[in-house]
Amino acid sequence: MRYIWLFIKTLLRLILKPLSFVPAIVVMYCILNFSGQSGVDSAQLSYKVTQKLVIIANDVTNKNLTTEEIEIYTEKYHYYVRKLAHFTEYMILAVTVAFPLYVYGMRGIWLMLFAGSFCVGFACLDEYMQSFSAGRSPSKKDVFIDSCGVFVGIIITRIVGFIGRKTIFAPLAKKR
């Protein structure tokens, strides 16, 4: 029975480890999909998201804002929601790139350099690709915001990996 369990674990590792990169590929596809939108479509989407956030904040805080006030706040925060979206999507990309590398044993400065370089390079490519979409242009500011998200994502991965090694997976390390 022990050999069957060992065989199953080995088989799962052989299958699941390479599949750990699939989330990164999905996130990259989503980012490129957003970048392929025209300037008008992108602005409309982020405006709707901002409007929903303002409405949710209005409901949570019981401010009872009028429709005009909701529109004013939507206009006011629209820019920040767009930039927060840049930060968030690249933070998620960094986690989905760095975690599989961490699982494969890449740690420390090499993890930060490799995953960070890959994600920042992808951010540059993404901004370049936007130049081919109607009403869009590349922005160094967006690459900087994306890079900040990448840095935070890699730090999150390192913290979660370190905590996991010291708590959840510590008994497995002691058995070896």
Sequence and secondary structure as in RCSB ss.txt:
>XXXX:A:sequence
MRYIWLFIKTLLRLILKPLSFVPAIVVMYCILNFSGQSGVDSAQLSYKVTQKLVIIANDVTNKNLTTEEIEIYTE
KYHYYVRKLAHFTEYMILAVTVAFPLYVYGMRGIWLMLFAGSFCVGFACLDEYMQSFSAGRSPSKKDVFIDSCGV
FVGIIITRIVGFIGRKTIFAPLAKKR
>XXXX:A:secstr
 HHHHHHHHHHHHHHHHHHTTHHHHHHHHHHHHHHTS HHHHHHHHHHHHHHHHHHHHHHHT    HHHHHHHHH
HHHHHHHHHHHHHHHHHHHHHHHHHHHHTT  HHHHHHHHHHHHHHHHHHHHHHHTTSTT    HHHHHHHHHHH
HHHHHHHHHHHHHHHHTTSHHHHHH 
